[in-house]
């Protein structure tokens, strides 16, 4: 009986280790991922030239995104204006058709 208790405690220990291992792996993996990401973010700013180059790239990207948003906004405004004008013209034509001439 002593052997069966001993073997069951070993299997319980192995089962508990197996269930806690993923619970420990997740935060450790998350910390490592954050560490890598911070390293990637800080690396371009390690020197003055690198920082200037990275800032120029950020500025260019931001400028492109703003221009794209402006174009999309202008397109949406033009489409809405054209739709309104078309609807207004259709309504005016219907009213003219309904009114008696003379």
Helices and strands as residue ranges (DSSP letters): H 2-43, H 48-98
